């Protein structure tokens, strides 16, 4: 095999059910795989490591890590034709790492390594496995968190995965103004997570009940109204826990907070911030509704410094690949 081409979907976080850790396991992540944006990469066998396109520094890091971890004296030409926006809560680095790792494993004939093992070797998916299972399977994902004595040494197990209905559309908004302060948080993310105070048991209990008794059952029943209401509550309740890093607010920035309010006022059943933000999103029934919410958010963005607004369907397949 000389060349592998991969198309990898983005994902959106809803949140973590348990940040207490007193049961020996922590985090867990609920989220969604979406059809756009995508990372598109082409990988070819080569004598050295040559990167073309976007995010070259990280791409080279993942390629070098692959050759080192698998003890291969080889090289690759990696062409990144498009990439998921970096560090904005949509899984850009997991997509890039797993895309490069998957492609190189095919080119160099490594057939006995699972995607979960690949993620672990490349340093991805150890806190949240949403990106790993989104790459592998797509759809709505819930992972079970990692054992508190195994941080960085295991991939959280998959607890629930289901196709997202075809008539559910995601309206996604990325405001420009808050991006610099989010990048500052991302730069110090390891320090923040390593020194995180435990969540009160009562909050973890409430979040877990919302997932188990409202979010998942209403999703299986196709009840977008109940699902959306519970999802919004879950996301905002969790946001309060992170308020120390969000200027004592539920969301990362007033632009996001007001954008979420606007989505709900215009009839979106749900509105959530993904990860640290500033990306936020809603899930609506049908393309007509998605287009209407998109137009409202585009007008709002013009008044708050600009930003990208789009709608997309879900992705229920994960990454796709072609070989030659």
Order of alpha helices (4+ residues) and beta strands (2+ residues): beta-beta-beta-beta-alpha-beta-alpha-alpha-alpha-beta-beta-beta-beta-alpha-alpha-alpha-alpha-alpha-alpha-beta-beta-alpha-beta-beta
